[in-house]
């Protein structure tokens, strides 16, 4: 889902859950909206170097309530 698609869903009040996940492979963070990652215009998962950068992007898009998941699996 691109930023444009996310804005349309937000305007329609159609977003249920927004998560910021730690992406172990890229050593960064990614935004996941209703199970779908936020993507670039080339349809690649958009990655953020810091949690703060991901939060700023969400705030810019109009999302004020989201969860953060730092560990994606358990040992």
N, CA, C and O atoms as a CHARMM CRD file, in Angstrom:
* protein
*
  300
    1    1 UNK  N      0.84200  -1.16200   0.00000 PROA 1      0.00000
    2    1 UNK  CA     0.00000   0.00000   0.00000 PROA 1      0.00000
    3    1 UNK  C      0.89900   1.24200   0.00000 PROA 1      0.00000
    4    1 UNK  O      1.81600   1.35900   0.81400 PROA 1      0.00000
    5    2 UNK  N      0.62500   2.14800  -0.91000 PROA 2      0.00000
    6    2 UNK  CA     1.41200   3.37800  -0.99100 PROA 2      0.00000
    7    2 UNK  C      0.85100   4.42000  -0.03000 PROA 2      0.00000
    8    2 UNK  O     -0.23100   4.24100   0.52900 PROA 2      0.00000
    9    3 UNK  N      1.58500   5.49900   0.15600 PROA 3      0.00000
   10    3 UNK  CA     1.10900   6.57900   1.02400 PROA 3      0.00000
   11    3 UNK  C     -0.21400   7.13800   0.52300 PROA 3      0.00000
   12    3 UNK  O     -1.10400   7.45300   1.31200 PROA 3      0.00000
   13    4 UNK  N     -0.33600   7.25600  -0.78500 PROA 4      0.00000
   14    4 UNK  CA    -1.57000   7.79000  -1.37800 PROA 4      0.00000
   15    4 UNK  C     -2.75700   6.88600  -1.03900 PROA 4      0.00000
   16    4 UNK  O     -3.82400   7.37100  -0.66200 PROA 4      0.00000
   17    5 UNK  N     -2.56700   5.58400  -1.17400 PROA 5      0.00000
   18    5 UNK  CA    -3.63500   4.63700  -0.84600 PROA 5      0.00000
   19    5 UNK  C     -3.97800   4.69600   0.63900 PROA 5      0.00000
   20    5 UNK  O     -5.14700   4.61300   1.01300 PROA 5      0.00000
   21    6 UNK  N     -2.96300   4.83700   1.47800 PROA 6      0.00000
   22    6 UNK  CA    -3.19200   4.93500   2.91800 PROA 6      0.00000
   23    6 UNK  C     -4.00100   6.18300   3.24500 PROA 6      0.00000
   24    6 UNK  O     -4.92700   6.11600   4.05200 PROA 6      0.00000
   25    7 UNK  N     -3.67600   7.30800   2.64200 PROA 7      0.00000
   26    7 UNK  CA    -4.42700   8.54000   2.89400 PROA 7      0.00000
   27    7 UNK  C     -5.88900   8.38700   2.50400 PROA 7      0.00000
   28    7 UNK  O     -6.77700   8.87800   3.20100 PROA 7      0.00000
   29    8 UNK  N     -6.14300   7.70100   1.38200 PROA 8      0.00000
   30    8 UNK  CA    -7.52400   7.47200   0.96700 PROA 8      0.00000
   31    8 UNK  C     -8.27100   6.61900   1.99600 PROA 8      0.00000
   32    8 UNK  O     -9.42500   6.89900   2.32000 PROA 8      0.00000
   33    9 UNK  N     -7.60900   5.58200   2.50700 PROA 9      0.00000
   34    9 UNK  CA    -8.22900   4.72900   3.52800 PROA 9      0.00000
   35    9 UNK  C     -8.45700   5.49700   4.82300 PROA 9      0.00000
   36    9 UNK  O     -9.49000   5.33000   5.47100 PROA 9      0.00000
   37   10 UNK  N     -7.49900   6.33700   5.20300 PROA 10     0.00000
   38   10 UNK  CA    -7.65700   7.13700   6.41500 PROA 10     0.00000
   39   10 UNK  C     -8.81500   8.11100   6.27600 PROA 10     0.00000
   40   10 UNK  O     -9.59700   8.28800   7.21000 PROA 10     0.00000
   41   11 UNK  N     -8.92800   8.74400   5.11300 PROA 11     0.00000
   42   11 UNK  CA   -10.02300   9.68300   4.87200 PROA 11     0.00000
   43   11 UNK  C    -11.37600   8.98600   4.92900 PROA 11     0.00000
   44   11 UNK  O    -12.37100   9.58800   5.33200 PROA 11     0.00000
   45   12 UNK  N    -11.41300   7.71700   4.52600 PROA 12     0.00000
   46   12 UNK  CA   -12.64900   6.94000   4.53500 PROA 12     0.00000
   47   12 UNK  C    -12.88400   6.24100   5.88000 PROA 12     0.00000
   48   12 UNK  O    -13.85900   5.50600   6.03500 PROA 12     0.00000
   49   13 UNK  N    -11.99600   6.46800   6.84200 PROA 13     0.00000
   50   13 UNK  CA   -12.08000   5.82300   8.16400 PROA 13     0.00000
   51   13 UNK  C    -12.08700   4.30400   8.04100 PROA 13     0.00000
   52   13 UNK  O    -12.81400   3.62200   8.76400 PROA 13     0.00000
   53   14 UNK  N    -11.27000   3.77100   7.11900 PROA 14     0.00000
   54   14 UNK  CA   -11.26100   2.34100   6.83700 PROA 14     0.00000
   55   14 UNK  C    -10.02600   1.61900   7.37300 PROA 14     0.00000
   56   14 UNK  O     -9.80300   0.45700   7.03500 PROA 14     0.00000
   57   15 UNK  N     -9.22700   2.27900   8.19500 PROA 15     0.00000
   58   15 UNK  CA    -8.01800   1.66100   8.74800 PROA 15     0.00000
   59   15 UNK  C     -8.32500   1.13400  10.14900 PROA 15     0.00000
   60   15 UNK  O     -8.85700   1.85300  10.99500 PROA 15     0.00000
   61   16 UNK  N     -7.97700  -0.14100  10.38000 PROA 16     0.00000
   62   16 UNK  CA    -8.23100  -0.74300  11.68900 PROA 16     0.00000
   63   16 UNK  C     -7.00100  -0.71500  12.58900 PROA 16     0.00000
   64   16 UNK  O     -7.08200  -0.27700  13.73600 PROA 16     0.00000
   65   17 UNK  N     -5.85600  -1.18300  12.07400 PROA 17     0.00000
   66   17 UNK  CA    -4.65000  -1.27700  12.90500 PROA 17     0.00000
   67   17 UNK  C     -3.43100  -0.77300  12.14900 PROA 17     0.00000
   68   17 UNK  O     -3.26600  -1.03600  10.95800 PROA 17     0.00000
   69   18 UNK  N     -2.58400  -0.04700  12.86000 PROA 18     0.00000
   70   18 UNK  CA    -1.31400   0.42200  12.30500 PROA 18     0.00000
   71   18 UNK  C     -0.21300  -0.01100  13.26000 PROA 18     0.00000
   72   18 UNK  O     -0.27200   0.26400  14.45800 PROA 18     0.00000
   73   19 UNK  N      0.79400  -0.69400  12.71800 PROA 19     0.00000
   74   19 UNK  CA     1.92100  -1.16600  13.51000 PROA 19     0.00000
   75   19 UNK  C      3.22200  -0.65100  12.91000 PROA 19     0.00000
   76   19 UNK  O      3.33800  -0.47100  11.69800 PROA 19     0.00000
   77   20 UNK  N      4.18700  -0.41900  13.77200 PROA 20     0.00000
   78   20 UNK  CA     5.55800  -0.18600  13.32600 PROA 20     0.00000
   79   20 UNK  C      6.34100  -1.40300  13.79800 PROA 20     0.00000
   80   20 UNK  O      6.41300  -1.68000  14.99500 PROA 20     0.00000
   81   21 UNK  N      6.92500  -2.12300  12.85000 PROA 21     0.00000
   82   21 UNK  CA     7.65600  -3.35300  13.15600 PROA 21     0.00000
   83   21 UNK  C      9.13900  -3.15900  12.94000 PROA 21     0.00000
   84   21 UNK  O      9.56300  -2.46100  12.02000 PROA 21     0.00000
   85   22 UNK  N      9.92700  -3.78800  13.80400 PROA 22     0.00000
   86   22 UNK  CA    11.37100  -3.79200  13.60100 PROA 22     0.00000
   87   22 UNK  C     11.68100  -4.82700  12.53200 PROA 22     0.00000
   88   22 UNK  O     11.33400  -6.00000  12.67500 PROA 22     0.00000
   89   23 UNK  N     12.32900  -4.39500  11.47000 PROA 23     0.00000
   90   23 UNK  CA    12.68900  -5.28600  10.36100 PROA 23     0.00000
   91   23 UNK  C     14.11300  -5.76700  10.56700 PROA 23     0.00000
   92   23 UNK  O     15.06500  -5.04400  10.27300 PROA 23     0.00000
   93   24 UNK  N     14.26200  -6.96500  11.06300 PROA 24     0.00000
   94   24 UNK  CA    15.56400  -7.52600  11.42700 PROA 24     0.00000
   95   24 UNK  C     16.53800  -7.54600  10.26200 PROA 24     0.00000
   96   24 UNK  O     17.71200  -7.22100  10.44100 PROA 24     0.00000
   97   25 UNK  N     16.08700  -7.91600   9.08500 PROA 25     0.00000
   98   25 UNK  CA    16.97200  -8.02600   7.92500 PROA 25     0.00000
   99   25 UNK  C     17.55500  -6.68200   7.50200 PROA 25     0.00000
  100   25 UNK  O     18.70600  -6.61800   7.06900 PROA 25     0.00000
  101   26 UNK  N     16.78600  -5.62500   7.62000 PROA 26     0.00000
  102   26 UNK  CA    17.25900  -4.31500   7.16800 PROA 26     0.00000
  103   26 UNK  C     17.78800  -3.45900   8.31100 PROA 26     0.00000
  104   26 UNK  O     18.28800  -2.35800   8.08300 PROA 26     0.00000
  105   27 UNK  N     17.68100  -3.95700   9.53700 PROA 27     0.00000
  106   27 UNK  CA    18.11500  -3.20200  10.72000 PROA 27     0.00000
  107   27 UNK  C     17.39400  -1.86000  10.79900 PROA 27     0.00000
  108   27 UNK  O     17.99300  -0.84400  11.15000 PROA 27     0.00000
  109   28 UNK  N     16.11000  -1.86400  10.47000 PROA 28     0.00000
  110   28 UNK  CA    15.31100  -0.65200  10.50100 PROA 28     0.00000
  111   28 UNK  C     13.87300  -0.97900  10.84900 PROA 28     0.00000
  112   28 UNK  O     13.58600  -2.02500  11.43200 PROA 28     0.00000
  113   29 UNK  N     12.98100  -0.08900  10.49300 PROA 29     0.00000
  114   29 UNK  CA    11.57100  -0.22900  10.85100 PROA 29     0.00000
  115   29 UNK  C     10.70600  -0.14000   9.61300 PROA 29     0.00000
  116   29 UNK  O     11.07800   0.48500   8.62000 PROA 29     0.00000
  117   30 UNK  N      9.54000  -0.77800   9.68500 PROA 30     0.00000
  118   30 UNK  CA     8.58300  -0.67900   8.59700 PROA 30     0.00000
  119   30 UNK  C      7.19500  -0.45800   9.17900 PROA 30     0.00000
  120   30 UNK  O      6.90000  -0.87400  10.30000 PROA 30     0.00000
  121   31 UNK  N      6.35600   0.19900   8.40300 PROA 31     0.00000
  122   31 UNK  CA     4.98800   0.48700   8.81700 PROA 31     0.00000
  123   31 UNK  C      4.07100  -0.53900   8.15700 PROA 31     0.00000
  124   31 UNK  O      4.14500  -0.77000   6.95000 PROA 31     0.00000
  125   32 UNK  N      3.20800  -1.14900   8.96700 PROA 32     0.00000
  126   32 UNK  CA     2.25800  -2.14000   8.46400 PROA 32     0.00000
  127   32 UNK  C      0.85100  -1.66900   8.83700 PROA 32     0.00000
  128   32 UNK  O      0.55400  -1.41400  10.00400 PROA 32     0.00000
  129   33 UNK  N     -0.00200  -1.56000   7.82100 PROA 33     0.00000
  130   33 UNK  CA    -1.37400  -1.08700   8.00900 PROA 33     0.00000
  131   33 UNK  C     -2.32400  -2.21800   7.64100 PROA 33     0.00000
  132   33 UNK  O     -2.35100  -2.67500   6.49800 PROA 33     0.00000
  133   34 UNK  N     -3.09400  -2.65800   8.61100 PROA 34     0.00000
  134   34 UNK  CA    -4.03400  -3.76300   8.40900 PROA 34     0.00000
  135   34 UNK  C     -3.38100  -4.95300   7.70700 PROA 34     0.00000
  136   34 UNK  O     -3.97200  -5.56900   6.82100 PROA 34     0.00000
  137   35 UNK  N     -2.15300  -5.26500   8.11900 PROA 35     0.00000
  138   35 UNK  CA    -1.44200  -6.42600   7.59600 PROA 35     0.00000
  139   35 UNK  C     -0.66800  -6.19000   6.31300 PROA 35     0.00000
  140   35 UNK  O     -0.01200  -7.10900   5.82100 PROA 35     0.00000
  141   36 UNK  N     -0.72400  -4.98500   5.75300 PROA 36     0.00000
  142   36 UNK  CA    -0.02000  -4.68600   4.50200 PROA 36     0.00000
  143   36 UNK  C      1.06200  -3.63900   4.75600 PROA 36     0.00000
  144   36 UNK  O      0.79700  -2.62200   5.39600 PROA 36     0.00000
  145   37 UNK  N      2.27100  -3.87600   4.26500 PROA 37     0.00000
  146   37 UNK  CA     3.34800  -2.91000   4.50300 PROA 37     0.00000
  147   37 UNK  C      3.17200  -1.63900   3.67200 PROA 37     0.00000
  148   37 UNK  O      2.66000  -1.67500   2.55400 PROA 37     0.00000
  149   38 UNK  N      3.60400  -0.52500   4.23900 PROA 38     0.00000
  150   38 UNK  CA     3.65400   0.72600   3.48900 PROA 38     0.00000
  151   38 UNK  C      4.75400   0.57000   2.45400 PROA 38     0.00000
  152   38 UNK  O      5.85300   0.11700   2.77300 PROA 38     0.00000
  153   39 UNK  N      4.45600   0.94900   1.19500 PROA 39     0.00000
  154   39 UNK  CA     5.39000   0.71100   0.10400 PROA 39     0.00000
  155   39 UNK  C      5.78400   1.99800  -0.59600 PROA 39     0.00000
  156   39 UNK  O      5.09800   3.01600  -0.50700 PROA 39     0.00000
  157   40 UNK  N      6.90400   1.92600  -1.29200 PROA 40     0.00000
  158   40 UNK  CA     7.34000   3.02900  -2.13700 PROA 40     0.00000
  159   40 UNK  C      6.51300   2.98700  -3.42500 PROA 40     0.00000
  160   40 UNK  O      5.70700   2.07500  -3.61700 PROA 40     0.00000
  161   41 UNK  N      6.70800   3.95700  -4.29300 PROA 41     0.00000
  162   41 UNK  CA     5.98400   3.95600  -5.56500 PROA 41     0.00000
  163   41 UNK  C      6.41000   2.79900  -6.45600 PROA 41     0.00000
  164   41 UNK  O      5.69600   2.44900  -7.39500 PROA 41     0.00000
  165   42 UNK  N      7.57000   2.19900  -6.17200 PROA 42     0.00000
  166   42 UNK  CA     8.04500   1.02800  -6.92000 PROA 42     0.00000
  167   42 UNK  C      7.54300  -0.28400  -6.30100 PROA 42     0.00000
  168   42 UNK  O      7.97400  -1.37100  -6.68900 PROA 42     0.00000
  169   43 UNK  N      6.63300  -0.16300  -5.34100 PROA 43     0.00000
  170   43 UNK  CA     6.02600  -1.31400  -4.65500 PROA 43     0.00000
  171   43 UNK  C      7.02200  -2.14000  -3.84900 PROA 43     0.00000
  172   43 UNK  O      6.86900  -3.35400  -3.71800 PROA 43     0.00000
  173   44 UNK  N      8.04400  -1.47400  -3.31100 PROA 44     0.00000
  174   44 UNK  CA     8.98000  -2.11800  -2.38800 PROA 44     0.00000
  175   44 UNK  C      8.63500  -1.62600  -0.98900 PROA 44     0.00000
  176   44 UNK  O      8.20500  -0.48600  -0.81600 PROA 44     0.00000
  177   45 UNK  N      8.82300  -2.48600   0.01000 PROA 45     0.00000
  178   45 UNK  CA     8.52500  -2.08800   1.38300 PROA 45     0.00000
  179   45 UNK  C      9.35500  -0.87100   1.77000 PROA 45     0.00000
  180   45 UNK  O     10.57400  -0.85300   1.59800 PROA 45     0.00000
  181   46 UNK  N      8.67800   0.14100   2.29200 PROA 46     0.00000
  182   46 UNK  CA     9.36100   1.37000   2.69300 PROA 46     0.00000
  183   46 UNK  C     10.00200   1.13600   4.06000 PROA 46     0.00000
  184   46 UNK  O      9.33800   0.69300   4.99700 PROA 46     0.00000
  185   47 UNK  N     11.28800   1.43400   4.16600 PROA 47     0.00000
  186   47 UNK  CA    12.02000   1.20100   5.40700 PROA 47     0.00000
  187   47 UNK  C     12.45900   2.51700   6.02100 PROA 47     0.00000
  188   47 UNK  O     12.76800   3.47700   5.31600 PROA 47     0.00000
  189   48 UNK  N     12.48100   2.54600   7.35100 PROA 48     0.00000
  190   48 UNK  CA    12.88200   3.73100   8.10400 PROA 48     0.00000
  191   48 UNK  C     14.04900   3.34600   9.00000 PROA 48     0.00000
  192   48 UNK  O     14.03100   2.28600   9.62500 PROA 48     0.00000
  193   49 UNK  N     15.05700   4.19600   9.06500 PROA 49     0.00000
  194   49 UNK  CA    16.24500   3.87700   9.86100 PROA 49     0.00000
  195   49 UNK  C     15.98100   3.94100  11.35500 PROA 49     0.00000
  196   49 UNK  O     16.60400   3.21300  12.12800 PROA 49     0.00000
  197   50 UNK  N     15.06100   4.80800  11.77000 PROA 50     0.00000
  198   50 UNK  CA    14.77400   4.94700  13.20200 PROA 50     0.00000
  199   50 UNK  C     13.27500   4.85200  13.45800 PROA 50     0.00000
  200   50 UNK  O     12.45800   5.08300  12.56600 PROA 50     0.00000
  201   51 UNK  N     12.93900   4.51300  14.67100 PROA 51     0.00000
  202   51 UNK  CA    11.55000   4.48000  15.09800 PROA 51     0.00000
  203   51 UNK  C     10.95300   5.88400  15.03000 PROA 51     0.00000
  204   51 UNK  O      9.78400   6.05500  14.68300 PROA 51     0.00000
  205   52 UNK  N     11.75300   6.87100  15.35900 PROA 52     0.00000
  206   52 UNK  CA    11.30900   8.26500  15.31600 PROA 52     0.00000
  207   52 UNK  C     10.93000   8.67300  13.89000 PROA 52     0.00000
  208   52 UNK  O      9.93800   9.37500  13.69100 PROA 52     0.00000
  209   53 UNK  N     11.70400   8.24300  12.90700 PROA 53     0.00000
  210   53 UNK  CA    11.41300   8.57300  11.50700 PROA 53     0.00000
  211   53 UNK  C     10.09000   7.94300  11.07000 PROA 53     0.00000
  212   53 UNK  O      9.31000   8.57400  10.35700 PROA 53     0.00000
  213   54 UNK  N      9.83500   6.70900  11.48900 PROA 54     0.00000
  214   54 UNK  CA     8.56900   6.04600  11.15700 PROA 54     0.00000
  215   54 UNK  C      7.39900   6.76900  11.82600 PROA 54     0.00000
  216   54 UNK  O      6.35300   6.96300  11.20600 PROA 54     0.00000
  217   55 UNK  N      7.57300   7.16500  13.08100 PROA 55     0.00000
  218   55 UNK  CA     6.52000   7.88100  13.80200 PROA 55     0.00000
  219   55 UNK  C      6.23600   9.24000  13.16000 PROA 55     0.00000
  220   55 UNK  O      5.07900   9.64900  13.06000 PROA 55     0.00000
  221   56 UNK  N      7.26800   9.92900  12.73200 PROA 56     0.00000
  222   56 UNK  CA     7.07600  11.22500  12.06800 PROA 56     0.00000
  223   56 UNK  C      6.29900  11.05500  10.76800 PROA 56     0.00000
  224   56 UNK  O      5.44600  11.88200  10.44500 PROA 56     0.00000
  225   57 UNK  N      6.58500   9.99400  10.01900 PROA 57     0.00000
  226   57 UNK  CA     5.87200   9.73300   8.77500 PROA 57     0.00000
  227   57 UNK  C      4.39600   9.46400   9.04200 PROA 57     0.00000
  228   57 UNK  O      3.52600   9.96500   8.33000 PROA 57     0.00000
  229   58 UNK  N      4.12000   8.66600  10.07900 PROA 58     0.00000
  230   58 UNK  CA     2.73100   8.38300  10.42500 PROA 58     0.00000
  231   58 UNK  C      2.00200   9.65500  10.84600 PROA 58     0.00000
  232   58 UNK  O      0.85500   9.87400  10.45500 PROA 58     0.00000
  233   59 UNK  N      2.66000  10.48700  11.63900 PROA 59     0.00000
  234   59 UNK  CA     2.05300  11.74800  12.07300 PROA 59     0.00000
  235   59 UNK  C      1.75300  12.63300  10.86800 PROA 59     0.00000
  236   59 UNK  O      0.70200  13.26900  10.79900 PROA 59     0.00000
  237   60 UNK  N      2.69000  12.66600   9.92100 PROA 60     0.00000
  238   60 UNK  CA     2.51300  13.46300   8.69700 PROA 60     0.00000
  239   60 UNK  C      1.29700  12.97600   7.89000 PROA 60     0.00000
  240   60 UNK  O      0.59300  13.77200   7.26900 PROA 60     0.00000
  241   61 UNK  N      1.07000  11.67100   7.91100 PROA 61     0.00000
  242   61 UNK  CA    -0.05900  11.09000   7.18500 PROA 61     0.00000
  243   61 UNK  C     -1.38200  11.22200   7.94600 PROA 61     0.00000
  244   61 UNK  O     -2.45200  10.98200   7.38500 PROA 61     0.00000
  245   62 UNK  N     -1.30500  11.60400   9.22100 PROA 62     0.00000
  246   62 UNK  CA    -2.50800  11.77600  10.01700 PROA 62     0.00000
  247   62 UNK  C     -2.82400  10.64000  10.95900 PROA 62     0.00000
  248   62 UNK  O     -3.94000  10.55300  11.47100 PROA 62     0.00000
  249   63 UNK  N     -1.85800   9.76300  11.19700 PROA 63     0.00000
  250   63 UNK  CA    -2.05200   8.64000  12.11700 PROA 63     0.00000
  251   63 UNK  C     -1.45200   9.01700  13.46700 PROA 63     0.00000
  252   63 UNK  O     -0.25700   9.29500  13.56700 PROA 63     0.00000
  253   64 UNK  N     -2.28500   9.02400  14.50200 PROA 64     0.00000
  254   64 UNK  CA    -1.80300   9.37800  15.83800 PROA 64     0.00000
  255   64 UNK  C     -1.76400   8.17300  16.77500 PROA 64     0.00000
  256   64 UNK  O     -1.14400   8.23600  17.83600 PROA 64     0.00000
  257   65 UNK  N     -2.41300   7.08800  16.39800 PROA 65     0.00000
  258   65 UNK  CA    -2.49600   5.91700  17.26500 PROA 65     0.00000
  259   65 UNK  C     -1.94800   4.70000  16.52000 PROA 65     0.00000
  260   65 UNK  O     -2.52500   4.25500  15.52800 PROA 65     0.00000
  261   66 UNK  N     -0.83000   4.17200  17.00900 PROA 66     0.00000
  262   66 UNK  CA    -0.21800   2.98900  16.40500 PROA 66     0.00000
  263   66 UNK  C      0.53300   2.21900  17.46700 PROA 66     0.00000
  264   66 UNK  O      0.84600   2.75300  18.53100 PROA 66     0.00000
  265   67 UNK  N      0.82500   0.95400  17.17200 PROA 67     0.00000
  266   67 UNK  CA     1.58600   0.13900  18.11300 PROA 67     0.00000
  267   67 UNK  C      2.96500  -0.14800  17.53600 PROA 67     0.00000
  268   67 UNK  O      3.18400  -0.06900  16.32800 PROA 67     0.00000
  269   68 UNK  N      3.88800  -0.48100  18.43000 PROA 68     0.00000
  270   68 UNK  CA     5.26000  -0.78900  18.03800 PROA 68     0.00000
  271   68 UNK  C      5.56800  -2.20700  18.47300 PROA 68     0.00000
  272   68 UNK  O      5.33200  -2.58300  19.62100 PROA 68     0.00000
  273   69 UNK  N      6.09700  -2.98900  17.54900 PROA 69     0.00000
  274   69 UNK  CA     6.48600  -4.36000  17.86300 PROA 69     0.00000
  275   69 UNK  C      7.96800  -4.50800  17.51800 PROA 69     0.00000
  276   69 UNK  O      8.34700  -4.47100  16.34800 PROA 69     0.00000
  277   70 UNK  N      8.79100  -4.67300  18.53700 PROA 70     0.00000
  278   70 UNK  CA    10.23000  -4.74000  18.33300 PROA 70     0.00000
  279   70 UNK  C     10.73500  -6.15600  18.08300 PROA 70     0.00000
  280   70 UNK  O     11.75300  -6.34700  17.41800 PROA 70     0.00000
  281   71 UNK  N     10.03500  -7.13600  18.60700 PROA 71     0.00000
  282   71 UNK  CA    10.45400  -8.51800  18.44500 PROA 71     0.00000
  283   71 UNK  C      9.39000  -9.25800  17.65700 PROA 71     0.00000
  284   71 UNK  O      8.23500  -9.32000  18.07900 PROA 71     0.00000
  285   72 UNK  N      9.76700  -9.82000  16.51600 PROA 72     0.00000
  286   72 UNK  CA     8.77900 -10.43700  15.64800 PROA 72     0.00000
  287   72 UNK  C      8.65400 -11.94100  15.84100 PROA 72     0.00000
  288   72 UNK  O      7.77100 -12.56400  15.25100 PROA 72     0.00000
  289   73 UNK  N      9.50900 -12.52900  16.64400 PROA 73     0.00000
  290   73 UNK  CA     9.41700 -13.95800  16.94300 PROA 73     0.00000
  291   73 UNK  C      9.96100 -14.21400  18.34200 PROA 73     0.00000
  292   73 UNK  O     10.65900 -13.37000  18.90500 PROA 73     0.00000
  293   74 UNK  N      9.64400 -15.36600  18.89800 PROA 74     0.00000
  294   74 UNK  CA    10.13000 -15.69600  20.24800 PROA 74     0.00000
  295   74 UNK  C     11.04500 -16.90300  20.19300 PROA 74     0.00000
  296   74 UNK  O     10.91800 -17.75800  19.31700 PROA 74     0.00000
  297   75 UNK  N     11.95300 -16.96100  21.12500 PROA 75     0.00000
  298   75 UNK  CA    12.89800 -18.08400  21.20200 PROA 75     0.00000
  299   75 UNK  C     12.56800 -18.97100  22.37100 PROA 75     0.00000
  300   75 UNK  O     13.25200 -19.96900  22.60000 PROA 75     0.00000
